[in-house]
Amino acid sequence: MTRVAAEPHVVAAGPVSTGGLSRHPYYAVGAVLLGSLVANVDSRVFSIGLADVRGGLSLSYDQGAWLATAGTASQIFVAPAVAWLATVFGLRRVLGVPALIYAAISLLIPFVRDYQLLLVLHIAHGLLLGAFVPATLLIIFRNLPMQWWLPAIAIYAIRVGFTLNAGVSIAGFYVEHLGWQWIYWQDVIVAPLMALLVYLGTPADPINRELLRDADWGGMLLFGSSVAMIYTGLDQGNRLDWLGSGTIVALLGGGTLLLIGFFINEALVKRPWAHAEILLSRNIGLGLLSILLFSLTSLSNTSLAPTFLTTIAQLKPIQTGHLFLIYTVAPMIVLLPLAVFLIRRYDAKLTLIIGFAAFAAAALLGTRLTSAWSLADFVPMVLLQSVGLSFALLAIIIITLSNSDPTRATAFAAYIQVMRLGCAEIGVALMATWLRVREQTYSNLLGQHVASGDADVVGTLTKLKGVFASHGESLAQARSVGTLAGLVQRQANTLAYLDGFWLTFWCAIAALICAALIGRSPPGPFTPKRG
């Protein structure tokens, strides 16, 4: 007797997330585009322009670091609950007035000089900004026809690569031509426009009083607080020496305990808002693991290439921005429709494999790095990275959605937002620590071969003293030694970046293995339509 293969199980969790269809879907898509771009552009431009913000606001390095952490930690505190709040209160209430308040705070921040008030404003800024991405994701499932879902999710997914690469040019342009204040003031224009598109593109939903009556406020507070604490510990860990700091131990330990408490709460309450059931599917678990590996391997584009050009090549963002605009952002605009076509006609898994294979190839090119590399040497690498950014994240989101119930996207959105922010921070923290440790190791190893009295060292110092002879004997000697030390450190940094590219290569290989283990998705709105 022939056995019929069982259909894959679709994980359904959370309240029904669909609402009335938009009468003006183009406005809704515009809201998705602007809302998702605002959050990413703001975060990227702020991180690149942080040194100029510190200078403009007269902040110390530590004050600037905590300002950045507070802004993002507050995002990650509120982001998991936003989809539920939008389901209950409606998208207009969650995005409309908050966007206007966000614009007002963005206008005020550059005028404030009191640090405590700055910290409070950045926390409020982050809380409001944290609503934009998850709420705009919910617009797709609540208000757009099903045939619009894949293109809209593609716009949602590509904003990561777009903003991370375009942000270099945007930040450079603001700082060099308009002033650092425009890092904030851009939102005075964009946020109200987003609010208008939300108003035009989404219906006026009534408050869902049944869901509100059974609200799992405790679960939301536990989850938001736990991931915000863990994020803060990761963000400050490299600066404060990780477990050598009581602050970091308290943040990571306390956040972990609260996270355990959250999962216990979700198992006990009558109507959990983000049931852990959604994590138990093999394909969803592999999909979320793929997001982590994507965050790690994409560091070859978002961290290693731009920071090498800044720290080793000594170039400003305004000088390096066109590399990423022309050879990463522009190709992504062309590649995105191709990625949508492949998912519609063939398989998201194939698209995922192409994306991670491109990242692996780009990382391999990076392992040929030398201290003499210039902008032109990075062109083949960033072209391959544009393929990875266009294909991989979109495929991951489609795979995870295909194995959950996309009409119940509230619970899924809670976890995807934590993965979006948390995995990126894990990657940045890991890479910063990796580069620091490897640079120290190579500085020590190279320093052992630069011994006082060595013939090569004496010859190099003599040549350098000739270059600085016009500065006087004592100053020439000091500058010669300093220059030689700088050359050693430059080479040590280059070797550390080489190891960084090797790390991203092996993360891409692990991601390809993960993609190979993902099984067939059940039939649904994202099932390929062949023929």
Stockholm file with secondary structure:
# STOCKHOLM 1.0

chainA/1-531         MTRVAAEPHVVAAGPVSTGGLSRHPYYAVGAVLLGSLVANVDSRVFSIGLADVRGGLSLSYDQGAWLATAGTASQIFVAPAVAWLATVFGLRRVLGVPALIYAAISLLIPFVRDYQLLLVLHIAHGLLLGAFVPATLLIIFRNLPMQWWLPAIAIYAIRVGFTLNAGVSIAGFYVEHLGWQWIYWQDVIVAPLMALLVYLGTPADPINRELLRDADWGGMLLFGSSVAMIYTGLDQGNRLDWLGSGTIVALLGGGTLLLIGFFINEALVKRPWAHAEILLSRNIGLGLLSILLFSLTSLSNTSLAPTFLTTIAQLKPIQTGHLFLIYTVAPMIVLLPLAVFLIRRYDAKLTLIIGFAAFAAAALLGTRLTSAWSLADFVPMVLLQSVGLSFALLAIIIITLSNSDPTRATAFAAYIQVMRLGCAEIGVALMATWLRVREQTYSNLLGQHVASGDADVVGTLTKLKGVFASHGESLAQARSVGTLAGLVQRQANTLAYLDGFWLTFWCAIAALICAALIGRSPPGPFTPKRG
#=GR chainA/1-531 SS CCCCCCCCCCBCCSSCCCCCCCSCHHHHHHHHHHHHHHHHHHHHHHHHTHHHHHHHHTCCHHHHHHHHHHHHHHHHHHHHHHHHHHHHHCHHHHHHHHHHHHHHHHHHGGGCCCHHHHHHHHHHHHHHHHHHHHHHHHHHHHHSCGGGHHHHHHHHHHHHHHHHHHHHHHHHHIIIIICTTHHHHHHHHHHHHHHHHHHHHSCCCCCCHHHHHTCCHHHHHHHHHHHHHHHHHHHHHTTTTGGGCHHHHHHHHHHHHHHHHHHHHHHHSSSCSSCGGGGCSHHHHHHHHHHHHHHHHTHIIIIIHHHHHHHTSCCCHHHHHHHHIIIIIHHHHHHHHHHHHHHHHTCHHHHHHHHHHHHHHHHHHHTTCCTTCCGGGGHHHHHHHHHHHHHHHHHHHHHHHHTBCGGGHHHHHHHHHHHHHHHHHHHHHHHHHHHHHHHHHHHHHHHTTSCTTCHHHHHHHHHHHHHTGGGCHHHHHHHHHHHHHHHHHHHHHHHHHHHHHHHHHHHHHHHHHHHHHCCCCCSSTTSCCCC
#=GC SS_cons         CCCCCCCCCCBCCSSCCCCCCCSCHHHHHHHHHHHHHHHHHHHHHHHHTHHHHHHHHTCCHHHHHHHHHHHHHHHHHHHHHHHHHHHHHCHHHHHHHHHHHHHHHHHHGGGCCCHHHHHHHHHHHHHHHHHHHHHHHHHHHHHSCGGGHHHHHHHHHHHHHHHHHHHHHHHHHIIIIICTTHHHHHHHHHHHHHHHHHHHHSCCCCCCHHHHHTCCHHHHHHHHHHHHHHHHHHHHHTTTTGGGCHHHHHHHHHHHHHHHHHHHHHHHSSSCSSCGGGGCSHHHHHHHHHHHHHHHHTHIIIIIHHHHHHHTSCCCHHHHHHHHIIIIIHHHHHHHHHHHHHHHHTCHHHHHHHHHHHHHHHHHHHTTCCTTCCGGGGHHHHHHHHHHHHHHHHHHHHHHHHTBCGGGHHHHHHHHHHHHHHHHHHHHHHHHHHHHHHHHHHHHHHHTTSCTTCHHHHHHHHHHHHHTGGGCHHHHHHHHHHHHHHHHHHHHHHHHHHHHHHHHHHHHHHHHHHHHHCCCCCSSTTSCCCC
//
